[in-house]
Amino acid sequence: MPSGARPGTMPNSRPDSATDDVSENPLSPPDSSFRTQGNARDGSSKPDERHLPLSSALYLVATPIGNLGDITFRALDILKRADIILCEDTRTSGKLLSRYGVKTKRIAYHEHNAAKMRPEIMERLGKGQGLALISDAGTPLINDPGYKLVRDCKAEGFNVTAAPGASSPIVALILSGLPSDHFFYAGFLPPKTSARKKELARFSSIPGSLIFLESPKRLASSLADMAEMLGETREAAVTRELTKMFEEVRTGTLGNLAAHYSAEGTPKGEIIVVVGPQNEQDAEPDADDIDARLTELLKTLRTKEAADQLAKETGLKKRDLYNRALELSKPSGG
């Protein structure tokens, strides 16, 4: 049901479409009793509405991340009844849609044409169409610019709702065996080492598990940087090809995982790295560790910059680190 709708009403409904029902059993098979969108009413006297257009709205539809069997009944119903499916890549999505006999017209909507396409999408919604937005895999808006479309739809007063489903960061987190009560999704790290380390320093003190996407060719170097910036003994998991035939979850410390992938070479498939929260030993470095790290940073950074960097890495006070850096910078007496 679009957000804000009340049972027994149809916000912005199309004049030529009847009210459609919500299935009382979300796990029921797609038989003659299966209806998913619209409002919950007694449908005993209504014709079969499965092929009627959707209520006017933007529907955010999750698709499988690997195993095509992970599509939901509700997602298929929306995709079949939508006026248009907005796809990240029409060819990639075509494989899934063909598998399930979805013949709805597809239009490309991605970061390169989004600014051009949004006015057309607004126009279609203004005419009362029901549009489905999908990504190549998983939940749309996660690591893609679709949020701008949702923002514009809300600003124009159009209904936005979602058909939830697979999401690779969540699958990686629950398979990692790492704490899941607090977590932070960081997406892709920068490709260059210096920028990557700077970004990792920002995340080091977050009190929860960290979730990163990474390309296979950069995995070994990224893990090495994670070990340096987050701590070699910090627990982590490298997940690969989730929900697919060669799914793999390798766990260990960041130091051990970095060494493994450095020796084994580039793996195949899509990679998600989950890093566990700081343990107490990592969170409270001793004085010798602080001095060693400050001395290393002072080789390439100014005193204030070195103190700022270490404050981000450790959560310690900048002033205290700055004063210590000044002491370390003084020439030793003769």
Secondary structure as UniProt FT lines:
FT   TURN            3..4
FT   TURN            7..8
FT   TURN            11..12
FT   TURN            15..16
FT   TURN            26..27
FT   TURN            32..33
FT   TURN            44..45
FT   TURN            50..51
FT   STRAND          57..61
FT   HELIX           68..70
FT   HELIX           73..81
FT   STRAND          84..87
FT   HELIX           90..99
FT   TURN            100..101
FT   STRAND          106..108
FT   TURN            111..113
FT   HELIX           114..126
FT   TURN            127..128
FT   STRAND          130..134
FT   TURN            140..143
FT   HELIX           146..156
FT   STRAND          160..163
FT   HELIX           168..176
FT   STRAND          183..188
FT   HELIX           193..203
FT   TURN            204..205
FT   STRAND          209..214
FT   HELIX           216..218
FT   HELIX           219..230
FT   TURN            232..233
FT   STRAND          235..240
FT   TURN            242..243
FT   TURN            245..246
FT   STRAND          248..253
FT   HELIX           254..264
FT   STRAND          271..275
FT   HELIX           280..283
FT   HELIX           287..297
FT   TURN            298..300
FT   HELIX           303..314
FT   HELIX           318..329
//
